[in-house]
Amino acid sequence: MLSFTRRRRPRALRGSPKKSGFTLIEVLVSAAILLIILVTLVQFMNNVDQVWKSAAADPFIEAQNAFETVAQNLAAATLAPYRDYADSTGAFRTSASFVPDHLARRSDLAFVCGPSSGANGLLTASGRATVGSGVFFLSPNGYTQTYIHTDMGRLLNAMGYFVEFGDDDAVPGFSQTHAYRWRLKQVLQPAESLQIFSMTPPAKWPSTAWIQEIVPTLTTTSTPSPVPVLADNVITLIVLPELAAGDTAPALSPTFSYDSRDTTNALTLHQLPPRVRLALVVIDPISAQRLAAQNGSQAPQLVPGTLFQQSAQLTSDLTTLDNSLTAQKINHRIFQREILLPSSNWSDAPSP
């Protein structure tokens, strides 16, 4: 009888776990994923490097960003007009003896722009060294002083822009370092502090009364709070209200001035212009330093007083200023754009 002997495996091999490892496909997939991550990271770092280099190489990047900010906020300007009863003279109710006669267009807000300096300048009373246009309006930016109202994103704010010459407000008073420049400044009044509603007739006429509340006046006895700087080396700001494209009516602002509260102009009274032409002229930091070394605390007159007096000559005046700065070997750039005001609801019919 045949017998078979069963060969046993060595004790060391019996019951030993099976060894595991990565397959070739798994290794290749992992390498591909790692490669994709590395390529994405390298591209991101290159993009960041290019952004930094372009910002450092372009001396006008700050002014360009400021220009976009002004344009965006101007486009959000509003008057929120409504219809209210007026008497036979066109005046609204101010006392119990008021006799209503007809409905008329009305707004409790305001839109004002015009020369910031000069005999009738918007900021002449403030004692500030300004140039070009100033523009002041209200928009629903939702800026508040406390966190209580942060969810009310459509609250109104009074805003304004103007160009002023002076020292750097950010430098402490004890510092001996000075940086006299032309600067674009922005005022932003919180919703809780709107002065335009607290003024009652006749204090709210003319419109410059509420502007003086949001732009601190310079005096020899006190130092007002500094007005935030939006961009350095901006030598002029031009704001021109215009009619809608294709409208053949007379110019809204022949002398760059517009006041939605001007009772002598029935057409623009309580109306927002359909569009605004915005221009910003900026010089580079090197030119600004050279001018500061030459003039010190005296403002260099880079914009001739004969320019920007008539709106019909705006294009030619910008060309003249461009040529003048070029002749003085001042590196500069001119930003300009037409901005539509969606809240305008413009009507060619004067307010009754």
Order of alpha helices (4+ residues) and beta strands (2+ residues): alpha-alpha-beta-beta-beta-beta-beta-beta-alpha-beta-beta-beta-beta-alpha-alpha-beta
